[in-house]
Amino acid sequence: MLRKILFILLTTISLNATAQKAVEFVKNNGQWTEDFSYKGITQSGDIYLRQAGYTINLGSAQNHELIHALKHGEITQPPKLKYHAYNVDFLGANKNHTFEGQKEQTHYYNYFLGNDSARWKSFIHPNLAVDYKNLYNGIDAHIYTDQNKLKYDLIVKPNANAEGIRMQYEGVDYLKIEEGNLIIGTSLGDMSELKPYAYQTIDGQREKVTCEYKISGDVVSFIFPDGYDKNLKLVIDPILVFSTFSGSTGDNWGTTATYDNLGNFYGGGTALGTGYPVTTGAYDMIFNGGNAADNNILQDVAISKFNPSGTTLIYATYIGGGFNEQPHSLIVDTITGNLIIAGRTYSTDYPVSFGCYDNSHNGRADMFVTVLNSAGAALVGSTFIGGSASEGVNIDSLYGNLPGLKHNYGDDARSEVILDANGNIYVSAMTRSANFPTTANAIQGSLGGNQDGVIFELNANCSLLLWSTYVGGTADDACYVLSFDKTSPNDLYVAGGTASSNFPTTAGTLHPTLQGGIDGFVLKFNASSKALVASTFIGTNSYDQIYGIQTDDSNHVYIMGQTQGNYPTTPGVYSNPNSAQFITKLNNNLTTRLTSTVFGSGSTASTNISPTAFLVDRCGNIYVSGWGGSLVPAQPGTTNGLPTTPATIIAPMRATTDGADFYFFVIDQNMTNLVYAAFFGILKTNEFGGEHVDGGTSRFDPNGVIYQAMCAACGVSPGFPTSAGAYATVNGGPNCNLGAVKIDFQLQDPEADA
C-alpha cells in the first residue's frame, strides 16, 4: 500500500452549511461562463474552485434577514447586501493538474441559463468533495465542507516537498497568527484557519509532528520545526469546539444532548431549584418543583440551547410540574427546528397541550413527550403516556426494589426518541404497567412479566398515538435504543436487554434462544405495517446488554453494548481481548454476524463505561462515548486501563485517567484500526468528583461531532475543562452543573485512513 503524509488544515468560515447536509460542489460543464471548475453554493456565499486555487465569496449574516424582510413586505426597497470575496492561489502549483469529484450524489441538476442552448446542461450530479490531483508534484488537495467550515486536506506523498506549498491571499485586509491559528481579516470580520496538529505512526507508535503556519507578506506556507519522516503518513487530531457550564447558580444535573442543522447544541437535564439561567421569553421562567425547603429533592426539566461555538445562550427554560421529572432523550426536527423531549414525570400537573393524546397522569411515573418550538417559547405538543404503574423506570435491587436489568448507574433512565421522515415521533422505553396503552397492530398487547419493553409512535404534535406495543417475556425486558435503516421503507430497528427466555424472537436469526442470564436483543419492524420482521438475542452465557444501534448506507446493522462473557470477535479486527464492551456489525435480516470486536481494559470482571452515544458515520467510522466511575456502592465501572492514542491527544483531552472520566473511542470502518481514544474531565482530588450522567442519551451528528451532556464539576470539584470564550466557564452552583461539550473528530475525509 502506498504510504503518504497527510495533514489537514481547517478553515472555520461561516458558510451556513448545515450539520446534516454538507455543501455540494457542482461541476462547471459550461453552464456558467466564468473560469472555475466547481461551484459550492451556500445560503450566504459561494465557493469557487479554480485551476490556480479557490475563491471564497462571503455574505454578511444579515443578508438572509434582509432578503426575508423584503419577501415578506417588512421593507419595501431592495436592501443593500454586503459581501466580501477573496482568492487563495497555490503559488508554484502545476498548471496541468486535474480535478476529480468525490462522493458523487445520486440526484442531479439541470441548467437552462440564458438563450444560448450551448450552455443548457442536464444531469449534473453534485459532489460532496473535490480533489486537486497532483496540485504540486506528489501533493494532492482535498476540498470539502463540514460543520459550517470549509476544509482542505493537503495529501503529501513520500519524498514530496510539503514546505513548497505556498498559498497567496488576495483581497483580504490582513493576515496574522494568533495562538497558532491563521487569522484572515475581512470587511465582515475575522475568519480563521485552525492551527495544524498532526502525528505519524512510527514502529506502531503514534508520534506527534509539529506543524506551524508561516506568513511572508500575503503568502502563507508551512514549517515543521522538528522535521518529520517523509515516508510516513501524517494525521490530524480532533478539536474541542467548545465546553461550557450551563451557568446555573442552583444544582443542575446534565443528562441528554442533541444538535440541529446549524450545529447548535441542545443540553437537557434537571434543575433542583431556582437559579437556572432562563432567558426572557422562554416557555417557562419559573421553577415548578416547590418551595425552598423542597428544592434539594424536587426537579424540573431544564433545557439550554447554545450557538455552534458555545459562546451564546440562545434560550434556556424550565419545564415541569410540582414533583419530579427527568429528560431522557432529545432530538430536533430538521424541517421545523422544534425540539422533541422524551422522559419521565411523577408530576400530575406536568404541562400538556390542548388536544394531546393523554392529558392526565396515569400512575406513579408516566412517560412524557414534549415538543418545544424552535424559539423555546411555546409548546407545539406535549402529552403523558402510561399506565397505572411506572414507565421509563428501570430499577434494580440496589435501590430496594425488585431485581431488574439495571447494571449502570444511569440505567434507570434509559430511553430514546427519534423521528421518521414525516416527523412522527418514536420512543423506546420500558413499563411495569399492565394497562400501558397499545394499538391494534401491536405485536404484543399485554404485559408479559414484571417489566416489559415498550415502543410507541406519536404524530408530530402529540395528539395521536399511531402505534404502541409491549415487547417482552415472563422476566424483565427493556427497550433502550432505536434506529431506522437508510432506504425506503425505513424499517425500524430496536435494541435493549432481556432476562426472558421466551422473549419474542424469529426463526433463522443469529440467536433465536437466550444465551445467558441477561442478553441483548435486536428487533426489526416493517415501517408501514409494524409487523415484526426479525428478532434475535445477542450475547454470551453471562451478562450482555445493547446500548447503541445504528445502520450504514447498505443497511447493515451495528450494535454496541456491554458484556461480561466471552463475546465473539472476528479475525483481523482491532481488539482488546477479554474486554467488557463490544461492537458488532450484522446483516439487515439479523441472521449473520459480519464483523465483531471487544474493547476495554482486558477484563470482564467489571464493565468499564456506561455508554451514552453511538455513531456509524458516512465513511463507516464507528464512534462510542461513555463514562466510567463508581458513584454508589457496588456500582460497576472504571476508566482505568482503557486504551488511548497518546500522540493524537491535545488538551483538554487526556491520555491519563483517575478512573472516573468520560471516554471517547473511534475505530475505522472495518474495525481494523483504533483511530482515536481519549479521556475528558477533571483529575479528581476527592472521592465525590468525576464526570457522569444520571441516565439519558447524547448524540454524535452524522459528521462525527459529539454533542455530550454531563454532570460536571460535582461537589464543585475544580478543574473541569471549559473553553475560552464559552458562555459559562465557572460552575456557579453548590454541586453539579450541566456540562455541554462539543468535539469534532474530523474523520469524514476518506484519505485520512488510506
N, C-alpha and C positions, 0 to 999 in steps of 0.2 A: 504494500500500500504506500502511495506517495506520502512522504512526510512533509509537512509545511509549517510555517509560522503563521499564526493568525492573531491579529489584535483588533479590537473593536473600539471605535471612538463614537461616543454618544452625543448627539446634538439635541438638546432639550428645547425645541422650538414649538411653541403652542400653535398647533395646526388645526385644532378642533377635530382631530381624528378620534374615533370612538374606541373604547376599550375592547369592544366585541367585534368591531369591523375595521380592519386596517385600511389605510388609504390604498386605492387601486391605481396602478400605473397603466395608462392606456398608450399603446404604441402609435406613433405618428406614421400612418401608412399613406400620407398625402392628403388627409382630410384637413390638416392645418398647414398654412403656408409658411409659418415660422420655422426657423432652423433648430429644431430639437428632435430628439428621438423618442422620448416618452414624456407623458404629462401625468402628474399626480394632482388630483383635484380635491380640495378640502372646502369646508364651509367658509373659511375666511382668507384663503390664499391658495396659491398653486406652487407645484414643484416641477421644474423643467430639467430633464436630464439631457445634457448636450454632449457633443463629442469631446469638448475641452474640459468639461466639468459639470456643474449644475447651477441652477438659479432658484433662489427662494423668493417668492413674492408674498410678503406677509400682509395680512389685513388687520386693521385695528379691531379689538374685541367689541367696539361699539358699532361696527359696520352692520352686523347682523341685526342689532336692535333698531338701528335707523331704517333699514330696509323693511323690517317687520312693521315699524310705525307707519311708514309710507303706504304699505299694502293695506293696512287696516284703518287708514284715514286719520291717524293720530297726528300726522303732519301732512301738509299739502304740497310743499315744494320739494323737489328731488334733493336729497341730502348730499353733502359733500363727504365722500368716503375717503378714508385715509389708508394708504398702503406704503410699504417700504420694500423695495426689491434690491437684492444684492447677488453678485456672482461669486462662485468659488471655482477657480480654474486650477487644474492639476498641471503645474509647470513642468516642462520637460517630458510630458507623457507621450506615449506612442500615438501618432496621428492616425494610424490604421487599426486601432483597437476596435473590437466589435462589442455589440450589446446582446445579451441573452436574457429574455424574460423568464422569471422563475415563478412557480406556484400559479400557473395559469388557471383561471376560473372557468367554470362551465358556462356561465351566462356570457352574453356578448352585447356589443353596442353597434348601432348603425348611425352613420353621419351623412346628412344631406345638407351641406352648408353652401349657401350661395347658388348661383345659376350655372356654375361650371361643373358639368357632370363628371369631369375627370377627378373631382375632389369628393364625389359621393362614394363613400366606403361603407362596407357592410361586414358583419360577422367578425368584429374585432373583439377578441377575448382579452379582458384585462389581466394583469399580473399583480401579485402582491409583493413582488420583489424584482429587481433588475440587477444583473451583473455587468460590470465593465470588464470584459475579458482581456487579459494582457494589457492593462492600462499602462503599466510600466513593465519592463522585462521581468517576468517571473512574479508579477504582482497583479492581482485582480481586486476590484472593489465590488462590494455587495450592498445595495441600497434598498431600504425598506422602512416602514413606519411601525411604531408600537407605542401605545400609551401616550398619545399626543407628542411623540418625539419622532423626528427624522433620524434614522440611524444608518451609519455606514460602517462596514467592516472592510478593512484592508487585509487581504489574504496574501501573505508573503511566502513564497515557496523557497526551498533550500537554496542558499547562496545568492538570493536576490538582495538588493540593497534597500532596506527599509528607510535608512537615513536619506535616501534620494527622493523620497516622497515630499513634494513641496506644494502647498495649496495657497494660491493668491486670492485674497478677499478684496473685491471691488464693489464700491457702493456702500461701505459701512462707515460709521462715524469714527470708530476706533477699535483697536484690539488690545487686550491686556490679559494677564494671567493672575487669577486670584485663587489662592489655596489649591493650586494645581489645575483649576478649571480655566478654559478659554472663554473669555467674556467678549461678546460681539456687540458693539454699540450700534443701535439703530434709532430712527426718529420715533419708533413705537416703544422704545425701552430696550433694556439689555437682553440679549439671548446668550445662551451658554452651551458649550460642549464640555461634558464632564471629563475630568482628568482620567487618562487611561490607566487601567490596572490590569496586569497580566501575569500569567505563570506558564511554566513549561514543565512537562513530565520528563524527568531525568532519572534513569535507572529505577523506574517505578515510583519515584517520589516527585511530588509536585513542588516546584521551586518558583518563588516569586521573581519576576523580572521587572525592573524599574523602567518605566517609560514616561517621558515628560514632553510637554509642548515647548517649542522654541519659536519666538517671534522675531522677525527681522523686517521692519517696516510693515508692509501689508502681506507678508508671506509667513505662513506657519509651517513648521516642519516638526520632526520628532527626534528626540535624542534618547539614548539608552546609557545612562551614566555608568552602569555596572556591566555593560555589554550583555550579550546573550548568545546561546548556541544556535547558530543559523541553520542547523539541520533539524531542529525540533519545533513542534507546534507550540504556539503561544495562545493562551485562553484567558478570557475576561472573567472577572468576579461579579457576583450580584451586587446591587446597590440598595442601600436603605433609602427609600423615597421619603418616608417620614416616620417618626414615632412621637406620639403626643399623649398626655393625660387628657381626661375629659374636662378638667378644670373644676370638678365638683369640690365644694367645701364640706359636704356630707359624705358618709360612706357610700361607695358606688362600686358595684361588682360587675366586671365585664364578662359577657358570655358568648356573644354572637356578632358576626360582621358580614357585610357583603359590599357590593360595588354597583355602579351604574355605567352607562355608556361613556361617560366623560371621565371616568376614573375617580369620581367622588367616593368617599369612604363613609359607610353607614355602620356605626357601632351601636350594639344593643346590650343592655344589662339591666341591673336593678339598682334603684336608689332607695336607701334605707331611711330617708328623711328629707328635710328641706336642704337647700344648698346646691342642688343640681343647677348648672348654668343655663336655664331655659332662656329662649330667645323671644323677643317681642313678636306677637302674632302667632306663636306656636299653638298647637292644638290644645294643650293643657299646661298652664304655667304654675299650677298649684299641686303640691304633694297631697295624695289622697289617702295615705295609709294611717291616719290617726293623729293623735296629739303627741307632744314631745316625749311623753313618758313611754310611748309605744314605738318610737322611731327606731329603736335598736332591734326590733324584730319584724316590723312590717315593711313591705317592699312594694314599690311601683315599678312598672317597666320604665326604663329611661333610654331614649333614643337620641343619638348625636350624629349629625351629618357634617363631614368635613370636606373642604375642597380638595382637589387632587394632590396638592402639595402639603396638606395638613397644617397650613398656616392660618386658615379661617374657619370658624364655626358657622356653617350655613344655617342650620337650625338645630334646636335641641328641645325636647318635650318630655314631660311625664305622660304616661298612660296607665290608668289603673282604677281600682275601686278601694273599698275600705279595708281589705285584708291583703293577702299576698298574691303576687303574680310574678312570672318569670318568662322572658322571651327565650325560645329555644333556637329559632332559625329565622333568617331574614333573606329576602330576595327582592330585586327591583324589576318591575315590568319595563322592558326596554322600549315599549311603544309609548306608554303613558307617563313613565317616570314615577309611578306610585310605588311605595314601599309596602311589601306584604310581610307581616309579622305573625309567626305561629308560636304558641307557647301554652302555658297552663295558668289557670287562675283559681283562687279559693274565694274570690270576692263575688257576692251575689249582685253587686252593683257595678261590676266591670262594664265599661261603656260599650254598648252595641248600637247598631244603626237601625233606622226605621226600615221595616220590611225585611230584616235579616232572617236567615234560616231559623234561628232559635234565639229568642230574646230573654230566656230565663236560665238561670244557673240550675244544674240538674243534680249535683251530688257533692261529694267532698271537694274534688278537684276536677274541673272541666278543662278541656282544650279550648283555646280561643284562636280565631284567625281574624286579624285586623288589617285593613288596607288604609294606609295613610297617604294623602295626596302628595304631589311632588314638592309642594311648598312646606310640608309638615304642619299644615294649618288646619286640616279638616279630615274627618273620616269619610272615605269613599264607601267603605263597608266594614262591618265588624259583627261577629257572631260567636255565641257559645256553641260547643258541640260536645255531647257527652251523655252518660247515663247516671245512675244513682250512686255509683261508687267513685273510683278515681281513674282519671285518664292522664296520660303523659307523666306517670309517676312509676319509675322502675326501681322499687325499693327492695332492699335485701335485709337479712337478719342483723346486719351491723347496726341498724337503727331500731332494733327491737320489733321489727315487723316480720312478715312471712318471708321465707327464703325466696330468692329470685335470681335474676340474671345480672344484677348489678355487680360489676367487677371493679370498675374505676370510680374514683371519687365523684366524677360528674355524670355517671351513667344514669342516675335517676332522672335526668332532664334531657334525655336524648330524643329528638325527633327532627324531621327535616321538612321544609316546604320548597317546592319547585313549581314552575309554570309551564303549561304547554303552549303551542303556537297561537292558540286562541285566547290566551290569558286566563284560562281556567287554572284553579289552584289545587295542587295535590299535596297531601300531608301524610307522612308515615309516623306512627306512634305506637302506643300500647294502651290497653284498657283492662280494668278489673270489673267493669260493669256488665251485668248480664243483659242489660237493655240499652246498650250502645246502639244508636240508630244505624240501620243498614238499608240498602236498596234492593230492589227485586233481582238485580243482576249480580248480587254478592256471590262470591264462591263459597262463603260460609256465613250463615245467617245467625249463628248463636255462639255464645262464649263456650270454648272448648275445655278450659281449665281454670286455674286461679287467675292467670293473666294471659291475654292473647295480644298479638299484634293487630293493629288496625291500619287500614289505608282508606282515605276518603278524598273526594274531589268536590270542590265548590266552584260556582261560577265567579266571575271577576269581582262582583260587589257583595259576595257572601249571602245572597238572597236564596239560592237554590242549592240543595245537596244533590249532586249529579250522580255520585257513586259512593258507596261505602261498604266495606266488608271486614269481617274478622278474618284473621289468619292465625291458626294455631291448633295445638293438640291438647291433651289432657294435663300436661305440665305447663311450665311458664314459657312464654314466647314474646318477642318484641321486634317490631319493625323500626330500624334506625335510619336508614338512608334509601334514596331512590333516585333514578336517572332514566331519561329517555334515550332510545337509540337515535342515530343521526339521520335516518332516512324515513320517508313515509312508509307506513303509517305511524311512525314514532311509538313503537311498542315500549312499554314501561317495565323497568327492572326495579325490584325492591330487595333489600338485604337486611339482615339483622342477626339475632341469636335465638336459639330454642333449646329447651331440655326435653321436648316431647318426641318420643319415639314414633308417634302417629301423626307427626306434622305432615301436612298435605304435600307430597312430592309426586312426580310423574315418572313413569317407567322409562328406562333407557337413558336417564340423565347420569351425571358423573357419580353421584352417591344417592340412590333412592332411599337408603336406610341410614339411621342415626349411627354416627361413627364413634361417639363417646358420650360423656355425661352432659356436656353442653356443646352444641355445634353451631356454626354459622349456617345460613341458608341464603339462596338466591331464588327469586321468583321472577317469571316473565309473564306479563299480561298483554293480551291483544288490546291495542289502543282504542278501538271502536266498540267491540263487544264486551270488553273487560273479562273475557274468558281467560282462565289460567292456561298458558301455552306450555310452560315448562317450569319445573321446580326441583331443586337439588339441595341436599345437605352439603356443607363444606366443613371438613375438619379432620381430627385425629381421634385417638381413644382418650384424649384428655380435654382440657378446656380450649374452646375456639369460639370467637365471635367476629362478625364483619361490621366495620365502622365506616367504610367508604366504598362507593361503587361509581364507575364511570364507563363510558363507551368511546371507541375511537371512530374514525370515519368509515371503517369497514364493519362497524357494529360488533367488533369483539368486545367482550365484557371484562372489565378489570375490577378486581375486588381487593380491599386492603383491610387487615384486621390483626387480631392478636391470637396467639396460640401458646399453649404450654405442653404441646406434644411434639412428636417427630413429624413436623409438617413437610410434605414432599417438595423438593426443588428439582428443576430440570437442568440438564447439562449445559455448561457454558455461561451460566448467569453469574453476576456479582452476588455474593452471598456471605453472610456471617453465620457459619454453621451452628446449629442448635440454638438459634435465637428465637425471640418470642413475638416478633412482628412479621407478617407475611404480606406479599403482593402476588396475585395470581391473575393470569390472563386466560379467559375461557372463550370458546366459540359461542356464537349467539343463541344456539339451542341448548346450551348448558350440558353438553354431553362429553366434552373433551377439555382437559387442562392443557393449554398450549405452551405457556411459559409460567414458571413459578419460582419464587425465591423467598428467603427469610433474611431479616436484618435485625441488628441489635447488639447486645453485649456478649453474646455467645452462651447464654444460659436461659433455660425455660423455667427455672425455679420461680422467677417473677417476671411479669411483663414490664417493659421499660417505660413506654409512653402511653398516655391516653390520647388517641388520635382525635384531631379537631377539623382537619381539612384534607382533601384528596383531589388530585387532578391528573388527567392524561391530556397533554397539550396537543396542538395541531401537528407538531413534529413527532409525537409519540413519547416525549419525555414524561416521566412519572414523578409526581411530587407528593410528599407527605408532610404535614405539620402535626405536632402534638406536644404534650408536656409530660414531665415526669416529676416525681417527688411525693413524699408521704405527708399528707396534711392531717390525717386522723390515724388512730391506732390500727394496725393490721392492714393499712392501705398499701396495695402493691404499687410498684413503680419507682424507678430511679433512672436518671440520665447518665449515671456513672458507667463508663465502659462503652458508650455508643461510638461508632466510627465517625471520624471527621476528616475533612480535607484541609489540613492546616495552611498550606501555602496559598489557598484560594481565599482565605478569610481575612477581612479587614474590619476594623472596629466600626460599629459596636458589636458585630457578630464575634463569637468566641470559639476557640478550639478546645477550651477547658470548661469544666462544669463543676458546680457544687452539688450535683445530684438532683437539683430541683430547678430546671430551666425549661424554656421552650426549645424545641429541636426541629430543624428543617432539613429534609433529606430528599435528594433528587437522584434518580438513576435514568439512564438513557432508554431509548425506545425498545431496545431488545433485552433490557435488563442485564446487559453485559458489563457496564461500567458505572461506578459511583461517580457522579458528576459533581455533586456538592453536598456537604453535610456540615452543619454548624449549630452552635447554641446561641440563644438570645436571652438576656435577662441580667439581673443583678448577681454578683457573687455575694451570697447572703452571709451575714455576720451573726445571725441569731436563728434559733430553731424555727421561728414562725415565718421567716422570709421565704421567698420563692414565688415565681410566676405560676399561675394556674388558671383554670376556668371551672366554674361550678356547674358545668353542663353546657350544651349548645354547640352549634356548628359555626365555623368560619369558612371562608371560601378563597380559592385561587380563581382568578379570571382566566379565560382561555389562552392568554398570552404568558401565563406563568408568573403572574403577580399575586402575592398573598395579601389578603385583607384579613388581618388577625386581630381579634379582640382577646383581651386577657384581664385577669385581676392583677394589677400591677402595684408594686411597692407596698404590699400589705404589711400592716404593722408599722407603716411609714418607714419601711426599710430604705436606706439611701442607695443611690447609685443606679436607679433604673435609667436605661439609656434613651433619652429623648433627643430629638434632632434640633439643630439650630434653627430658630425662627418658627418652631412649632407653636401651635395655638396655646398649649399649656405645658410648660417644661417642669412644673413642680406639682407634686401631689398635695393639694390643699386640704384634704380630708383627714379624719382621725385614723383611718385604716387604709382601705384599698381605694384606688381609682380605676376606672376603665382605662386600660392601655390600648391605644389604637396604633397598630403597626402595619406599615405597607412596605413590602420589599419586592423589587423587580429582579427576578432571577436571570433574565436576559438570555434565555436559551432557545428563542424562536429561530435564530439563524441556523439554516441547515448545514452550514460549513463548520459550525462550532464543534461538532463531534466527528468530523471527517477524518 
